Structure formats: C-alpha cells, structure tokens
Amino acid sequence: MSRIRVAALAVMLGMMVSAKAEAQRYRFDFGVNGGYSWFSKMLDEDETGISNFDVKYKSGWLTGAQATWWVIPWLGVRANGTYAERDIKFDFDDFDNDIIDGDIIDGDGILDDFGDVNLWSGTGDLMFRFKKPREEWRGMEFLPYLALGAGVKWQNPGGDAFTIIDPVENKEWTGLPFTTGLTADSTNTFFLSESNSFLGLVGLGGDVRFHPNWAVRLEVGDRIWKPKIQRVIPIEGTDNTFLALNSDDNVSKTVHELYGQAGLHVLFGLQRPPEVAVVAPPPSGPPGRLAGVAASWLRIEASAAWPATICCWSESSSARADAMRCEIGPSPGRIVA
C-alpha cells in the first residue's frame, strides 16, 4: 500500500471526526406537564356507618413542573411538583353526587357545604433508566425509567371559614367539615384539616427525545398519602366552629392517587465534542516506509485521548509489517511515518 493511499484513508477518518458534531448526552432537563389523576377512597362504610358509602376526591386534571439532574447516564435526581383543585365525591350505590361549588346536591336539596380543595405535592425522586442514552445524537430515541420518590402533600380547602378546636392540645386550625348523613352527630360529622402529609411516589415513564434540545416525558404512577380527617361535633351557638373528639385520631384511609401525565422538557448541559480537521500532505514526494508492501489486511486504531492519534498497520502476505501514525488535533493533522 502506498503512502498516498494511507494518507487518503487518514483524511477520510479525519473528515468523520471533523464533521460538525451534534449534541451528545445531556446533564439537566426542565419541563412543565399536565395530566389526569384518579383517587381511591378516603372513607368507606367502616367510618361513615352507611353500607357502600365512600368518600373520595373527585378525579380530574393536574399540572406541574419538573427539573432533573442526571448524575450519571442511568441515574438522575428530580425535583417534582404538582397542583390540582378537587371537589369531594360521595359514592353511595345509586346516590352518586359531586360537591359542586361547595354544595353536595341531590334531588332533595343541599346536604352540606364542602369542596374546592387545593392539592399541592412536592417530591424528590430518584430516576433509574433502563438503558443509557446514546453517546451522540443520531435521531429520536426513547429512554424508559423507574421513578421512586418521597415528599409532602399539602391539602388546603378553599377559604378559612371553618375552625376545629382541640381541647386536649389547646390548639385550633382551619379546614372544612362534611356530614355523611342528613343530620350531624358525633358519628357522621368529619373535618378535613388544612394540613400536610408524608407522600410517597412510584412512577414508570420514558423520555422521547425528538430533538437535540427537546424531549417529551410520559409517565404513569401512584402518589401515596394519607389526608388528615377527624371526627368532630358542632359547638352549639356557632355556625363555623367544631370540636375534635380525639386529636390523635386520623380516620382517613391511605389514598392512592393514580396519575398519567405528559410534559415538554428542554435539555441543558449538552456535551459537544470539539471540531477538528485533518489535511493530507501533498501527493508528490518520495514514498514512505510502507511503499512497495503488498498489504493483505489493514488495521486502524484511534486513541481515546485528545489530540487523537490514529495508527495504521499494514502487514504483507510475507508477514512483514510496517506502520504509519497520523496525529489529529485542533490544528491541521500531520502524518508521521
């Protein structure tokens, strides 16, 4: 193989390296999302005392934002927040009513005043990718992951019109009362407190990277938490104050908030390799050390360090070998025989 042919091969390799590099893996992403969630029951017949009578949050929309730092290609840390506004829903066989604009309404009229609860959540999540992203952008890719998180769920009923008093702890706080019967007594009157609760998260999703700087995140999962609901009785002579029967008795069940959401994310921290060029020497001149060797094969290796070094070995059928080294760096490359 002649020196000219080896030089031409080096130029071709240099063209592949010096071509404008596309964005590689990213380190950070930020996005906004929207979706829908369904809630399991907070109270059932064990608490309400009425057969097949359940109390739950109404299903509906949610919105949120996320920021993720990919510590290594397959492991990330995510700050995850959501917001939703919910009414309370009573499920009782054929009696299936929503609390709309603060009122539970059936054919007989208003049963009680309650509704419009603001629900906020904030978690710190660990993101485990099932596969690593490609080293370099070469078109759309799908990156599935498992998310495990923990944080806080805030429930804030709209307005501060109602107060609960705890005589044992000598404390009071706001929230909203509701009754699971036509008349209020100590067994069927409850108070949803303005409070926060520990929140756990399990999610399964994937990032659809459709552009070097943009991705769509799809996720389904379960937010697990326990609202603070207590049994109360109205204090005579007042319309908006209630007495806690047991300050430590949270009668709510653990709630599963099953959700599905989609978000648009912008990608940051893109790694771009430097642009380099390799220029071949003039074709004229004395032949190099590989001149006159009839090659049976050609082996090429490139170093990982930068500036890169590409080495070409040519071995003849008579087992005689020679080599040529091509150095490629920020300046035009040179061939060293």
Beta strands, then each sheet from edge to edge (+ up, - down):
strand 1: 28-39
strand 2: 41-43
strand 3: 53-57
strand 4: 60-72
strand 5: 75-86
strand 6: 88-92
strand 7: 95-100
strand 8: 103-106
strand 9: 109-113
strand 10: 117-129
strand 11: 141-157
strand 12: 162-166
strand 13: 171-179
strand 14: 189-193
strand 15: 195-211
strand 16: 214-225
strand 17: 229-234
strand 18: 241-244
strand 19: 255-268
strand 20: 295-302
strand 21: 308-316
strand 22: 321-328
strand 23: 334-336
sheet 1: 1+ 4- 5+ 10- 11+ 15- 16+ 19- 1+
sheet 2: 2+ 3- 6+ 7- 8+ 9-
sheet 3: 12+ 13- 14+ 17- 18+ 12+
sheet 4: 20+ 21- 22+ 23-
end
